[in-house]
Amino acid sequence: MFPSVSLAQEIGLAVLLVAALVWVIGLGHMLWDSRFHQPEPGAFEGLPAIPAQRGVASHPMESVELTEAEQQAFAGLIRTIALH
């Protein structure tokens, strides 16, 4: 094809172009379907993006008690981060 391009580069370029073409066709198909085929109301409500936080009475495995040394080390870490 090009005299300054190796065969491996030509093959890579052809694969890249075919992949891009498949992607564009798939995107167009997906947009075409979503434009003309609206889902029925209430068919799928989905999940909330961020689940609600639990209250104070959470599972005991979700919290730990820190020793005084661990609390001091954590406070020192927070002070170090706050200074930067």
PDB file with one MODEL, atoms N, CA, C and O in Angstrom:
MODEL        1
ATOM      1  N   MET A   1       0.829  -1.166   0.000  1.00  0.00           N
ATOM      2  CA  MET A   1       0.000   0.000   0.000  1.00  0.00           C
ATOM      3  C   MET A   1       0.886   1.247   0.000  1.00  0.00           C
ATOM      4  O   MET A   1       0.926   1.972  -0.994  1.00  0.00           O
ATOM      5  N   PHE A   2       1.596   1.505   1.098  1.00  0.00           N
ATOM      6  CA  PHE A   2       2.542   2.611   1.163  1.00  0.00           C
ATOM      7  C   PHE A   2       3.943   2.029   1.177  1.00  0.00           C
ATOM      8  O   PHE A   2       4.175   1.044   1.877  1.00  0.00           O
ATOM      9  N   PRO A   3       4.879   2.588   0.441  1.00  0.00           N
ATOM     10  CA  PRO A   3       6.227   2.012   0.400  1.00  0.00           C
ATOM     11  C   PRO A   3       6.977   2.159   1.720  1.00  0.00           C
ATOM     12  O   PRO A   3       7.862   1.351   2.001  1.00  0.00           O
ATOM     13  N   SER A   4       6.658   3.157   2.540  1.00  0.00           N
ATOM     14  CA  SER A   4       7.405   3.367   3.782  1.00  0.00           C
ATOM     15  C   SER A   4       6.762   2.700   4.991  1.00  0.00           C
ATOM     16  O   SER A   4       7.253   2.852   6.109  1.00  0.00           O
ATOM     17  N   VAL A   5       5.671   1.962   4.787  1.00  0.00           N
ATOM     18  CA  VAL A   5       4.961   1.320   5.886  1.00  0.00           C
ATOM     19  C   VAL A   5       5.143  -0.180   5.764  1.00  0.00           C
ATOM     20  O   VAL A   5       4.970  -0.756   4.690  1.00  0.00           O
ATOM     21  N   SER A   6       5.500  -0.818   6.900  1.00  0.00           N
ATOM     22  CA  SER A   6       5.721  -2.266   6.874  1.00  0.00           C
ATOM     23  C   SER A   6       4.388  -3.009   6.769  1.00  0.00           C
ATOM     24  O   SER A   6       3.319  -2.430   6.965  1.00  0.00           O
ATOM     25  N   LEU A   7       4.477  -4.284   6.462  1.00  0.00           N
ATOM     26  CA  LEU A   7       3.283  -5.121   6.334  1.00  0.00           C
ATOM     27  C   LEU A   7       2.547  -5.206   7.673  1.00  0.00           C
ATOM     28  O   LEU A   7       1.318  -5.162   7.708  1.00  0.00           O
ATOM     29  N   ALA A   8       3.290  -5.327   8.766  1.00  0.00           N
ATOM     30  CA  ALA A   8       2.655  -5.408  10.084  1.00  0.00           C
ATOM     31  C   ALA A   8       1.888  -4.130  10.398  1.00  0.00           C
ATOM     32  O   ALA A   8       0.806  -4.185  10.982  1.00  0.00           O
ATOM     33  N   GLN A   9       2.435  -2.985  10.020  1.00  0.00           N
ATOM     34  CA  GLN A   9       1.737  -1.725  10.254  1.00  0.00           C
ATOM     35  C   GLN A   9       0.497  -1.613   9.391  1.00  0.00           C
ATOM     36  O   GLN A   9      -0.520  -1.089   9.845  1.00  0.00           O
ATOM     37  N   GLU A  10       0.555  -2.092   8.162  1.00  0.00           N
ATOM     38  CA  GLU A  10      -0.623  -2.081   7.294  1.00  0.00           C
ATOM     39  C   GLU A  10      -1.724  -2.961   7.864  1.00  0.00           C
ATOM     40  O   GLU A  10      -2.896  -2.586   7.851  1.00  0.00           O
ATOM     41  N   ILE A  11      -1.345  -4.132   8.367  1.00  0.00           N
ATOM     42  CA  ILE A  11      -2.333  -5.039   8.963  1.00  0.00           C
ATOM     43  C   ILE A  11      -2.935  -4.397  10.211  1.00  0.00           C
ATOM     44  O   ILE A  11      -4.147  -4.453  10.419  1.00  0.00           O
ATOM     45  N   GLY A  12      -2.087  -3.789  11.037  1.00  0.00           N
ATOM     46  CA  GLY A  12      -2.585  -3.119  12.243  1.00  0.00           C
ATOM     47  C   GLY A  12      -3.535  -1.987  11.916  1.00  0.00           C
ATOM     48  O   GLY A  12      -4.551  -1.805  12.587  1.00  0.00           O
ATOM     49  N   LEU A  13      -3.202  -1.218  10.875  1.00  0.00           N
ATOM     50  CA  LEU A  13      -4.068  -0.129  10.462  1.00  0.00           C
ATOM     51  C   LEU A  13      -5.406  -0.653   9.941  1.00  0.00           C
ATOM     52  O   LEU A  13      -6.455  -0.073  10.219  1.00  0.00           O
ATOM     53  N   ALA A  14      -5.365  -1.743   9.191  1.00  0.00           N
ATOM     54  CA  ALA A  14      -6.602  -2.330   8.670  1.00  0.00           C
ATOM     55  C   ALA A  14      -7.480  -2.836   9.817  1.00  0.00           C
ATOM     56  O   ALA A  14      -8.695  -2.636   9.807  1.00  0.00           O
ATOM     57  N   VAL A  15      -6.859  -3.494  10.809  1.00  0.00           N
ATOM     58  CA  VAL A  15      -7.627  -3.993  11.961  1.00  0.00           C
ATOM     59  C   VAL A  15      -8.222  -2.830  12.740  1.00  0.00           C
ATOM     60  O   VAL A  15      -9.372  -2.895  13.173  1.00  0.00           O
ATOM     61  N   LEU A  16      -7.446  -1.768  12.919  1.00  0.00           N
ATOM     62  CA  LEU A  16      -7.936  -0.597  13.635  1.00  0.00           C
ATOM     63  C   LEU A  16      -9.107   0.052  12.903  1.00  0.00           C
ATOM     64  O   LEU A  16     -10.087   0.448  13.533  1.00  0.00           O
ATOM     65  N   LEU A  17      -9.015   0.164  11.594  1.00  0.00           N
ATOM     66  CA  LEU A  17     -10.099   0.759  10.827  1.00  0.00           C
ATOM     67  C   LEU A  17     -11.361  -0.097  10.860  1.00  0.00           C
ATOM     68  O   LEU A  17     -12.469   0.432  10.947  1.00  0.00           O
ATOM     69  N   VAL A  18     -11.198  -1.406  10.791  1.00  0.00           N
ATOM     70  CA  VAL A  18     -12.365  -2.295  10.872  1.00  0.00           C
ATOM     71  C   VAL A  18     -13.013  -2.200  12.251  1.00  0.00           C
ATOM     72  O   VAL A  18     -14.238  -2.166  12.359  1.00  0.00           O
ATOM     73  N   ALA A  19     -12.196  -2.156  13.305  1.00  0.00           N
ATOM     74  CA  ALA A  19     -12.746  -2.033  14.664  1.00  0.00           C
ATOM     75  C   ALA A  19     -13.488  -0.711  14.823  1.00  0.00           C
ATOM     76  O   ALA A  19     -14.560  -0.673  15.426  1.00  0.00           O
ATOM     77  N   ALA A  20     -12.931   0.369  14.290  1.00  0.00           N
ATOM     78  CA  ALA A  20     -13.597   1.669  14.373  1.00  0.00           C
ATOM     79  C   ALA A  20     -14.912   1.645  13.598  1.00  0.00           C
ATOM     80  O   ALA A  20     -15.907   2.203  14.061  1.00  0.00           O
ATOM     81  N   LEU A  21     -14.932   1.019  12.447  1.00  0.00           N
ATOM     82  CA  LEU A  21     -16.148   0.925  11.653  1.00  0.00           C
ATOM     83  C   LEU A  21     -17.221   0.115  12.383  1.00  0.00           C
ATOM     84  O   LEU A  21     -18.389   0.503  12.401  1.00  0.00           O
ATOM     85  N   VAL A  22     -16.829  -0.994  12.978  1.00  0.00           N
ATOM     86  CA  VAL A  22     -17.782  -1.817  13.740  1.00  0.00           C
ATOM     87  C   VAL A  22     -18.326  -1.024  14.919  1.00  0.00           C
ATOM     88  O   VAL A  22     -19.517  -1.101  15.220  1.00  0.00           O
ATOM     89  N   TRP A  23     -17.462  -0.258  15.591  1.00  0.00           N
ATOM     90  CA  TRP A  23     -17.894   0.544  16.734  1.00  0.00           C
ATOM     91  C   TRP A  23     -18.899   1.608  16.291  1.00  0.00           C
ATOM     92  O   TRP A  23     -19.926   1.795  16.944  1.00  0.00           O
ATOM     93  N   VAL A  24     -18.619   2.298  15.205  1.00  0.00           N
ATOM     94  CA  VAL A  24     -19.518   3.345  14.711  1.00  0.00           C
ATOM     95  C   VAL A  24     -20.855   2.750  14.294  1.00  0.00           C
ATOM     96  O   VAL A  24     -21.906   3.324  14.578  1.00  0.00           O
ATOM     97  N   ILE A  25     -20.823   1.614  13.629  1.00  0.00           N
ATOM     98  CA  ILE A  25     -22.081   0.957  13.225  1.00  0.00           C
ATOM     99  C   ILE A  25     -22.873   0.525  14.451  1.00  0.00           C
ATOM    100  O   ILE A  25     -24.090   0.707  14.500  1.00  0.00           O
ATOM    101  N   GLY A  26     -22.193  -0.045  15.440  1.00  0.00           N
ATOM    102  CA  GLY A  26     -22.880  -0.456  16.670  1.00  0.00           C
ATOM    103  C   GLY A  26     -23.465   0.721  17.421  1.00  0.00           C
ATOM    104  O   GLY A  26     -24.577   0.636  17.942  1.00  0.00           O
ATOM    105  N   LEU A  27     -22.726   1.821  17.481  1.00  0.00           N
ATOM    106  CA  LEU A  27     -23.234   3.019  18.147  1.00  0.00           C
ATOM    107  C   LEU A  27     -24.447   3.574  17.401  1.00  0.00           C
ATOM    108  O   LEU A  27     -25.439   3.957  18.022  1.00  0.00           O
ATOM    109  N   GLY A  28     -24.370   3.616  16.098  1.00  0.00           N
ATOM    110  CA  GLY A  28     -25.503   4.093  15.314  1.00  0.00           C
ATOM    111  C   GLY A  28     -26.721   3.216  15.488  1.00  0.00           C
ATOM    112  O   GLY A  28     -27.841   3.717  15.596  1.00  0.00           O
ATOM    113  N   HIS A  29     -26.515   1.908  15.517  1.00  0.00           N
ATOM    114  CA  HIS A  29     -27.617   0.974  15.715  1.00  0.00           C
ATOM    115  C   HIS A  29     -28.244   1.178  17.089  1.00  0.00           C
ATOM    116  O   HIS A  29     -29.468   1.172  17.227  1.00  0.00           O
ATOM    117  N   MET A  30     -27.406   1.356  18.099  1.00  0.00           N
ATOM    118  CA  MET A  30     -27.913   1.552  19.457  1.00  0.00           C
ATOM    119  C   MET A  30     -28.705   2.855  19.550  1.00  0.00           C
ATOM    120  O   MET A  30     -29.772   2.885  20.162  1.00  0.00           O
ATOM    121  N   LEU A  31     -28.195   3.928  18.951  1.00  0.00           N
ATOM    122  CA  LEU A  31     -28.922   5.194  18.984  1.00  0.00           C
ATOM    123  C   LEU A  31     -30.211   5.126  18.175  1.00  0.00           C
ATOM    124  O   LEU A  31     -31.222   5.704  18.574  1.00  0.00           O
ATOM    125  N   TRP A  32     -30.186   4.433  17.057  1.00  0.00           N
ATOM    126  CA  TRP A  32     -31.385   4.278  16.226  1.00  0.00           C
ATOM    127  C   TRP A  32     -32.462   3.525  16.990  1.00  0.00           C
ATOM    128  O   TRP A  32     -33.632   3.907  16.963  1.00  0.00           O
ATOM    129  N   ASP A  33     -32.063   2.446  17.675  1.00  0.00           N
ATOM    130  CA  ASP A  33     -33.035   1.671  18.449  1.00  0.00           C
ATOM    131  C   ASP A  33     -33.613   2.474  19.608  1.00  0.00           C
ATOM    132  O   ASP A  33     -34.808   2.391  19.888  1.00  0.00           O
ATOM    133  N   SER A  34     -32.773   3.245  20.277  1.00  0.00           N
ATOM    134  CA  SER A  34     -33.274   3.999  21.425  1.00  0.00           C
ATOM    135  C   SER A  34     -34.181   5.142  20.981  1.00  0.00           C
ATOM    136  O   SER A  34     -35.023   5.600  21.753  1.00  0.00           O
ATOM    137  N   ARG A  35     -34.016   5.603  19.749  1.00  0.00           N
ATOM    138  CA  ARG A  35     -34.843   6.704  19.265  1.00  0.00           C
ATOM    139  C   ARG A  35     -36.257   6.241  18.935  1.00  0.00           C
ATOM    140  O   ARG A  35     -37.221   6.962  19.193  1.00  0.00           O
ATOM    141  N   PHE A  36     -36.386   5.068  18.379  1.00  0.00           N
ATOM    142  CA  PHE A  36     -37.685   4.595  17.917  1.00  0.00           C
ATOM    143  C   PHE A  36     -38.338   3.566  18.826  1.00  0.00           C
ATOM    144  O   PHE A  36     -39.528   3.286  18.676  1.00  0.00           O
ATOM    145  N   HIS A  37     -37.613   3.013  19.738  1.00  0.00           N
ATOM    146  CA  HIS A  37     -38.167   1.989  20.626  1.00  0.00           C
ATOM    147  C   HIS A  37     -38.050   2.452  22.064  1.00  0.00           C
ATOM    148  O   HIS A  37     -37.119   2.067  22.771  1.00  0.00           O
ATOM    149  N   GLN A  38     -38.986   3.271  22.497  1.00  0.00           N
ATOM    150  CA  GLN A  38     -38.989   3.748  23.874  1.00  0.00           C
ATOM    151  C   GLN A  38     -39.506   2.631  24.779  1.00  0.00           C
ATOM    152  O   GLN A  38     -40.469   1.946  24.433  1.00  0.00           O
ATOM    153  N   PRO A  39     -38.866   2.445  25.942  1.00  0.00           N
ATOM    154  CA  PRO A  39     -39.349   1.402  26.855  1.00  0.00           C
ATOM    155  C   PRO A  39     -40.708   1.780  27.436  1.00  0.00           C
ATOM    156  O   PRO A  39     -41.070   2.954  27.518  1.00  0.00           O
ATOM    157  N   GLU A  40     -41.440   0.758  27.831  1.00  0.00           N
ATOM    158  CA  GLU A  40     -42.743   0.988  28.437  1.00  0.00           C
ATOM    159  C   GLU A  40     -42.553   1.641  29.803  1.00  0.00           C
ATOM    160  O   GLU A  40     -41.582   1.344  30.500  1.00  0.00           O
ATOM    161  N   PRO A  41     -43.461   2.518  30.188  1.00  0.00           N
ATOM    162  CA  PRO A  41     -43.337   3.151  31.511  1.00  0.00           C
ATOM    163  C   PRO A  41     -43.381   2.104  32.621  1.00  0.00           C
ATOM    164  O   PRO A  41     -44.257   1.239  32.634  1.00  0.00           O
ATOM    165  N   GLY A  42     -42.449   2.189  33.532  1.00  0.00           N
ATOM    166  CA  GLY A  42     -42.403   1.259  34.655  1.00  0.00           C
ATOM    167  C   GLY A  42     -41.807  -0.086  34.318  1.00  0.00           C
ATOM    168  O   GLY A  42     -41.806  -0.977  35.168  1.00  0.00           O
ATOM    169  N   ALA A  43     -41.292  -0.274  33.095  1.00  0.00           N
ATOM    170  CA  ALA A  43     -40.738  -1.577  32.727  1.00  0.00           C
ATOM    171  C   ALA A  43     -39.457  -1.865  33.496  1.00  0.00           C
ATOM    172  O   ALA A  43     -39.219  -3.001  33.905  1.00  0.00           O
ATOM    173  N   PHE A  44     -38.634  -0.843  33.693  1.00  0.00           N
ATOM    174  CA  PHE A  44     -37.390  -1.027  34.430  1.00  0.00           C
ATOM    175  C   PHE A  44     -37.091   0.262  35.174  1.00  0.00           C
ATOM    176  O   PHE A  44     -36.787   1.291  34.572  1.00  0.00           O
ATOM    177  N   GLU A  45     -37.183   0.186  36.466  1.00  0.00           N
ATOM    178  CA  GLU A  45     -36.924   1.373  37.271  1.00  0.00           C
ATOM    179  C   GLU A  45     -35.435   1.545  37.540  1.00  0.00           C
ATOM    180  O   GLU A  45     -34.966   2.671  37.708  1.00  0.00           O
ATOM    181  N   GLY A  46     -34.689   0.454  37.584  1.00  0.00           N
ATOM    182  CA  GLY A  46     -33.255   0.541  37.818  1.00  0.00           C
ATOM    183  C   GLY A  46     -32.923   0.727  39.294  1.00  0.00           C
ATOM    184  O   GLY A  46     -33.803   0.878  40.141  1.00  0.00           O
ATOM    185  N   LEU A  47     -31.643   0.709  39.563  1.00  0.00           N
ATOM    186  CA  LEU A  47     -31.161   0.896  40.918  1.00  0.00           C
ATOM    187  C   LEU A  47     -30.722   2.342  41.097  1.00  0.00           C
ATOM    188  O   LEU A  47     -30.343   2.996  40.125  1.00  0.00           O
ATOM    189  N   PRO A  48     -30.768   2.844  42.306  1.00  0.00           N
ATOM    190  CA  PRO A  48     -30.254   4.189  42.523  1.00  0.00           C
ATOM    191  C   PRO A  48     -28.748   4.206  42.283  1.00  0.00           C
ATOM    192  O   PRO A  48     -28.069   3.201  42.494  1.00  0.00           O
ATOM    193  N   ALA A  49     -28.242   5.323  41.851  1.00  0.00           N
ATOM    194  CA  ALA A  49     -26.820   5.425  41.534  1.00  0.00           C
ATOM    195  C   ALA A  49     -25.963   5.201  42.775  1.00  0.00           C
ATOM    196  O   ALA A  49     -24.943   4.515  42.707  1.00  0.00           O
ATOM    197  N   ILE A  50     -26.363   5.765  43.889  1.00  0.00           N
ATOM    198  CA  ILE A  50     -25.626   5.601  45.141  1.00  0.00           C
ATOM    199  C   ILE A  50     -26.600   5.051  46.168  1.00  0.00           C
ATOM    200  O   ILE A  50     -27.624   5.675  46.448  1.00  0.00           O
ATOM    201  N   PRO A  51     -26.294   3.898  46.729  1.00  0.00           N
ATOM    202  CA  PRO A  51     -27.220   3.341  47.712  1.00  0.00           C
ATOM    203  C   PRO A  51     -27.289   4.221  48.964  1.00  0.00           C
ATOM    204  O   PRO A  51     -26.331   4.914  49.305  1.00  0.00           O
ATOM    205  N   ALA A  52     -28.411   4.180  49.622  1.00  0.00           N
ATOM    206  CA  ALA A  52     -28.597   4.981  50.824  1.00  0.00           C
ATOM    207  C   ALA A  52     -27.668   4.491  51.927  1.00  0.00           C
ATOM    208  O   ALA A  52     -27.394   3.296  52.043  1.00  0.00           O
ATOM    209  N   GLN A  53     -27.190   5.431  52.730  1.00  0.00           N
ATOM    210  CA  GLN A  53     -26.331   5.057  53.840  1.00  0.00           C
ATOM    211  C   GLN A  53     -27.162   4.456  54.947  1.00  0.00           C
ATOM    212  O   GLN A  53     -28.338   4.775  55.123  1.00  0.00           O
ATOM    213  N   ARG A  54     -26.525   3.589  55.676  1.00  0.00           N
ATOM    214  CA  ARG A  54     -27.221   2.970  56.797  1.00  0.00           C
ATOM    215  C   ARG A  54     -27.187   3.909  57.985  1.00  0.00           C
ATOM    216  O   ARG A  54     -26.334   4.791  58.085  1.00  0.00           O
ATOM    217  N   GLY A  55     -28.114   3.704  58.860  1.00  0.00           N
ATOM    218  CA  GLY A  55     -28.189   4.542  60.053  1.00  0.00           C
ATOM    219  C   GLY A  55     -27.120   4.176  61.071  1.00  0.00           C
ATOM    220  O   GLY A  55     -26.172   3.450  60.774  1.00  0.00           O
ATOM    221  N   VAL A  56     -27.298   4.694  62.265  1.00  0.00           N
ATOM    222  CA  VAL A  56     -26.329   4.456  63.333  1.00  0.00           C
ATOM    223  C   VAL A  56     -26.288   2.979  63.707  1.00  0.00           C
ATOM    224  O   VAL A  56     -25.226   2.456  64.043  1.00  0.00           O
ATOM    225  N   ALA A  57     -27.416   2.314  63.652  1.00  0.00           N
ATOM    226  CA  ALA A  57     -27.487   0.898  64.037  1.00  0.00           C
ATOM    227  C   ALA A  57     -27.078   0.030  62.851  1.00  0.00           C
ATOM    228  O   ALA A  57     -27.912  -0.647  62.250  1.00  0.00           O
ATOM    229  N   SER A  58     -25.794   0.055  62.522  1.00  0.00           N
ATOM    230  CA  SER A  58     -25.317  -0.752  61.400  1.00  0.00           C
ATOM    231  C   SER A  58     -24.836  -2.104  61.910  1.00  0.00           C
ATOM    232  O   SER A  58     -24.839  -2.380  63.109  1.00  0.00           O
ATOM    233  N   HIS A  59     -24.437  -2.909  60.988  1.00  0.00           N
ATOM    234  CA  HIS A  59     -23.943  -4.242  61.312  1.00  0.00           C
ATOM    235  C   HIS A  59     -22.644  -4.118  62.107  1.00  0.00           C
ATOM    236  O   HIS A  59     -21.820  -3.258  61.797  1.00  0.00           O
ATOM    237  N   PRO A  60     -22.443  -4.963  63.131  1.00  0.00           N
ATOM    238  CA  PRO A  60     -21.231  -4.840  63.945  1.00  0.00           C
ATOM    239  C   PRO A  60     -19.933  -5.088  63.170  1.00  0.00           C
ATOM    240  O   PRO A  60     -18.871  -4.628  63.590  1.00  0.00           O
ATOM    241  N   MET A  61     -20.003  -5.799  62.061  1.00  0.00           N
ATOM    242  CA  MET A  61     -18.794  -6.061  61.280  1.00  0.00           C
ATOM    243  C   MET A  61     -18.366  -4.830  60.477  1.00  0.00           C
ATOM    244  O   MET A  61     -17.274  -4.824  59.909  1.00  0.00           O
ATOM    245  N   GLU A  62     -19.195  -3.796  60.417  1.00  0.00           N
ATOM    246  CA  GLU A  62     -18.880  -2.618  59.628  1.00  0.00           C
ATOM    247  C   GLU A  62     -18.187  -1.534  60.425  1.00  0.00           C
ATOM    248  O   GLU A  62     -17.882  -0.475  59.878  1.00  0.00           O
ATOM    249  N   SER A  63     -17.936  -1.762  61.673  1.00  0.00           N
ATOM    250  CA  SER A  63     -17.237  -0.774  62.492  1.00  0.00           C
ATOM    251  C   SER A  63     -16.291  -1.495  63.447  1.00  0.00           C
ATOM    252  O   SER A  63     -16.525  -2.636  63.846  1.00  0.00           O
ATOM    253  N   VAL A  64     -15.228  -0.799  63.796  1.00  0.00           N
ATOM    254  CA  VAL A  64     -14.252  -1.345  64.749  1.00  0.00           C
ATOM    255  C   VAL A  64     -13.926  -0.268  65.772  1.00  0.00           C
ATOM    256  O   VAL A  64     -14.019   0.927  65.490  1.00  0.00           O
ATOM    257  N   GLU A  65     -13.554  -0.701  66.933  1.00  0.00           N
ATOM    258  CA  GLU A  65     -13.110   0.214  67.972  1.00  0.00           C
ATOM    259  C   GLU A  65     -11.605   0.368  67.849  1.00  0.00           C
ATOM    260  O   GLU A  65     -10.880  -0.624  67.775  1.00  0.00           O
ATOM    261  N   LEU A  66     -11.131   1.613  67.826  1.00  0.00           N
ATOM    262  CA  LEU A  66      -9.704   1.875  67.730  1.00  0.00           C
ATOM    263  C   LEU A  66      -9.124   2.066  69.125  1.00  0.00           C
ATOM    264  O   LEU A  66      -9.766   2.607  70.026  1.00  0.00           O
ATOM    265  N   THR A  67      -7.889   1.604  69.269  1.00  0.00           N
ATOM    266  CA  THR A  67      -7.189   1.856  70.532  1.00  0.00           C
ATOM    267  C   THR A  67      -6.766   3.321  70.555  1.00  0.00           C
ATOM    268  O   THR A  67      -6.826   4.019  69.543  1.00  0.00           O
ATOM    269  N   GLU A  68      -6.336   3.769  71.735  1.00  0.00           N
ATOM    270  CA  GLU A  68      -5.901   5.158  71.865  1.00  0.00           C
ATOM    271  C   GLU A  68      -4.718   5.445  70.943  1.00  0.00           C
ATOM    272  O   GLU A  68      -4.651   6.528  70.360  1.00  0.00           O
ATOM    273  N   ALA A  69      -3.787   4.509  70.795  1.00  0.00           N
ATOM    274  CA  ALA A  69      -2.627   4.694  69.915  1.00  0.00           C
ATOM    275  C   ALA A  69      -3.067   4.779  68.456  1.00  0.00           C
ATOM    276  O   ALA A  69      -2.532   5.581  67.691  1.00  0.00           O
ATOM    277  N   GLU A  70      -4.037   3.957  68.071  1.00  0.00           N
ATOM    278  CA  GLU A  70      -4.539   4.008  66.700  1.00  0.00           C
ATOM    279  C   GLU A  70      -5.259   5.322  66.422  1.00  0.00           C
ATOM    280  O   GLU A  70      -5.122   5.889  65.338  1.00  0.00           O
ATOM    281  N   GLN A  71      -6.027   5.808  67.397  1.00  0.00           N
ATOM    282  CA  GLN A  71      -6.713   7.090  67.229  1.00  0.00           C
ATOM    283  C   GLN A  71      -5.712   8.230  67.072  1.00  0.00           C
ATOM    284  O   GLN A  71      -5.906   9.122  66.246  1.00  0.00           O
ATOM    285  N   GLN A  72      -4.637   8.199  67.867  1.00  0.00           N
ATOM    286  CA  GLN A  72      -3.618   9.240  67.763  1.00  0.00           C
ATOM    287  C   GLN A  72      -2.885   9.158  66.424  1.00  0.00           C
ATOM    288  O   GLN A  72      -2.584  10.186  65.816  1.00  0.00           O
ATOM    289  N   ALA A  73      -2.599   7.944  65.967  1.00  0.00           N
ATOM    290  CA  ALA A  73      -1.926   7.771  64.680  1.00  0.00           C
ATOM    291  C   ALA A  73      -2.813   8.270  63.542  1.00  0.00           C
ATOM    292  O   ALA A  73      -2.327   8.900  62.603  1.00  0.00           O
ATOM    293  N   PHE A  74      -4.105   7.990  63.627  1.00  0.00           N
ATOM    294  CA  PHE A  74      -5.028   8.450  62.608  1.00  0.00           C
ATOM    295  C   PHE A  74      -5.129   9.976  62.616  1.00  0.00           C
ATOM    296  O   PHE A  74      -5.152  10.605  61.559  1.00  0.00           O
ATOM    297  N   ALA A  75      -5.188  10.563  63.802  1.00  0.00           N
ATOM    298  CA  ALA A  75      -5.248  12.023  63.904  1.00  0.00           C
ATOM    299  C   ALA A  75      -3.979  12.649  63.325  1.00  0.00           C
ATOM    300  O   ALA A  75      -4.045  13.678  62.652  1.00  0.00           O
ATOM    301  N   GLY A  76      -2.822  12.030  63.587  1.00  0.00           N
ATOM    302  CA  GLY A  76      -1.574  12.528  63.006  1.00  0.00           C
ATOM    303  C   GLY A  76      -1.583  12.427  61.491  1.00  0.00           C
ATOM    304  O   GLY A  76      -1.101  13.330  60.807  1.00  0.00           O
ATOM    305  N   LEU A  77      -2.128  11.335  60.956  1.00  0.00           N
ATOM    306  CA  LEU A  77      -2.235  11.167  59.508  1.00  0.00           C
ATOM    307  C   LEU A  77      -3.120  12.251  58.898  1.00  0.00           C
ATOM    308  O   LEU A  77      -2.784  12.819  57.859  1.00  0.00           O
ATOM    309  N   ILE A  78      -4.244  12.535  59.541  1.00  0.00           N
ATOM    310  CA  ILE A  78      -5.144  13.560  59.041  1.00  0.00           C
ATOM    311  C   ILE A  78      -4.474  14.936  59.092  1.00  0.00           C
ATOM    312  O   ILE A  78      -4.637  15.733  58.168  1.00  0.00           O
ATOM    313  N   ARG A  79      -3.727  15.221  60.151  1.00  0.00           N
ATOM    314  CA  ARG A  79      -3.015  16.503  60.225  1.00  0.00           C
ATOM    315  C   ARG A  79      -1.978  16.601  59.123  1.00  0.00           C
ATOM    316  O   ARG A  79      -1.800  17.667  58.534  1.00  0.00           O
ATOM    317  N   THR A  80      -1.286  15.496  58.832  1.00  0.00           N
ATOM    318  CA  THR A  80      -0.279  15.498  57.778  1.00  0.00           C
ATOM    319  C   THR A  80      -0.929  15.754  56.417  1.00  0.00           C
ATOM    320  O   THR A  80      -0.402  16.518  55.609  1.00  0.00           O
ATOM    321  N   ILE A  81      -2.055  15.123  56.168  1.00  0.00           N
ATOM    322  CA  ILE A  81      -2.751  15.308  54.892  1.00  0.00           C
ATOM    323  C   ILE A  81      -3.278  16.736  54.793  1.00  0.00           C
ATOM    324  O   ILE A  81      -3.222  17.339  53.722  1.00  0.00           O
ATOM    325  N   ALA A  82      -3.791  17.287  55.900  1.00  0.00           N
ATOM    326  CA  ALA A  82      -4.355  18.630  55.877  1.00  0.00           C
ATOM    327  C   ALA A  82      -3.291  19.693  55.607  1.00  0.00           C
ATOM    328  O   ALA A  82      -3.600  20.752  55.062  1.00  0.00           O
ATOM    329  N   LEU A  83      -2.052  19.422  55.982  1.00  0.00           N
ATOM    330  CA  LEU A  83      -0.977  20.390  55.761  1.00  0.00           C
ATOM    331  C   LEU A  83      -0.560  20.454  54.309  1.00  0.00           C
ATOM    332  O   LEU A  83       0.006  21.459  53.877  1.00  0.00           O
ATOM    333  N   HIS A  84      -0.820  19.423  53.554  1.00  0.00           N
ATOM    334  CA  HIS A  84      -0.383  19.404  52.147  1.00  0.00           C
ATOM    335  C   HIS A  84      -1.429  19.876  51.251  1.00  0.00           C
ATOM    336  O   HIS A  84      -1.227  19.924  50.038  1.00  0.00           O
TER     337      HIS A  84
ENDMDL
END
